[in-house]
């Protein structure tokens, strides 16, 4: 699958991992409305979720658009705090296309939100391996997971990489200030 476009939607509530990564849809009008809602910084409405649901009933939905719609609906569900349903969407996207990086990235963010850094860590690595179009987010999320697991060097390295990839993004720089590097 080609790299997907990603938009910063909103900070995850109660989580240091920002933004969710949506996937651009090529076909279906309902699927397009679903991505527009996932990309929006506004709180999604129940009608936005209905657009995602309706997209699955449209016969013209390609495999790519089906996977993308699962990722985008997962984002909307997560923003409505429907965590189990969001997890199911991310899992379904991964099942349909194990190469979909944004599904791994969003599932990793969900795992951080659930305070499960051990499950989040490999998901962020898979998002990077499959070339997420938001590598700064994946490095930041992996840094958060590494730090929670006590992997301080790896956390520092990922915060630093996130800062390099997104120099205008303040959070990684703020996290880096907490570290003191000692050379031996």
Secondary structure, DSSP 8 states (H G I E B T S, - for coil): -------B----TT-S----B-----S-HHHHHHHHHHH-SS---HHHHHHHHHHHT-TT--HHHHHHHHHHHHHHHHHTT-HHHHHHHHHHHHHH-TT-HHHHHHHHHHHHHTT-HHHHHHHHHHHHHTT-S-HHHHHHHHHHHHHHTT-HHHHHHHHHHHHHHTTT-HHHHHHHTT------
